[in-house]
């Protein structure tokens, strides 16, 4: 089973893992504190995504944002700020 929030973001049933952000998601995205893992391709192809802010306990990798060309993404994992621009 899966859980979908009001924006169509998919999580595991226990809401601890972010599985997929819809590719048509537009604007800023704040990862909820109840999420402990983001699937490696959760944001792939989200071309309208402008920024992502994640709780300190989330690991972020560049592959999560493949296909997000032409946008800047600011990510705050583990107390560090990264700016990824394609």
C-alpha positions in Angstrom: 0.0 0.0 0.0 1.0 3.6 -0.5 0.0 6.9 0.9 -0.6 10.0 -1.3 -0.7 13.5 0.1 -3.0 16.2 -1.3 -0.4 17.1 -3.9 -0.1 13.6 -5.1 3.3 12.9 -3.5 3.7 9.2 -2.9 5.0 7.8 0.4 5.2 4.3 1.9 2.2 3.4 4.0 4.1 4.3 7.2 5.0 7.7 5.6 8.7 7.2 6.5 9.9 6.9 2.9 9.2 9.4 0.0 8.7 7.3 -3.1 7.8 9.8 -5.8 7.0 13.4 -6.3 4.7 13.9 -9.3 6.5 15.3 -12.3 4.0 18.1 -12.6 4.7 19.3 -9.0 5.3 23.0 -9.3 7.2 25.3 -6.8 9.0 24.6 -3.6 8.9 21.3 -1.8 9.5 20.8 1.9 10.2 17.2 2.9 8.1 16.4 6.0 9.9 15.5 9.2 8.3 12.1 9.3 10.3 11.0 6.2 13.6 9.2 6.8 14.4 8.0 3.3 14.0 9.5 -0.1 14.0 7.0 -3.0 17.0 7.7 -5.3 14.8 8.8 -8.2 11.9 10.5 -6.3 12.3 13.9 -8.0 13.5 12.8 -11.5 11.9 14.7 -14.2 10.2 17.3 -11.9 11.0 20.2 -14.2 8.7 22.7 -12.4 10.3 22.1 -9.0 12.1 25.2 -7.8 13.6 24.1 -4.5 13.7 21.2 -2.0 14.3 21.6 1.8 14.9 18.4 3.6 15.2 17.6 7.3 18.7 17.1 8.8 18.4 13.3 8.9 17.8 12.9 5.1 20.7 12.0 2.8 20.5 13.8 -0.6 22.3 12.8 -3.8 22.6 14.4 -7.2 20.8 11.6 -9.0 17.5 12.4 -7.2 17.2 15.5 -9.5 18.0 14.1 -12.9 16.0 15.7 -15.6 15.3 18.8 -13.6 17.1 20.9 -16.1 17.0 24.7 -16.1 16.1 25.0 -12.4 18.1 25.7 -9.3 17.5 23.4 -6.3 18.6 24.3 -2.8 18.8 21.4 -0.5 19.5 21.5 3.2 20.6 18.0 4.4 22.6 17.3 7.5 22.9 21.0 8.3 24.7 21.8 5.0 23.3 23.9 2.1 23.9 22.7 -1.4 22.9 24.5 -4.5 22.5 22.3 -7.5 22.0 23.9 -10.9 21.7 22.3 -14.3 
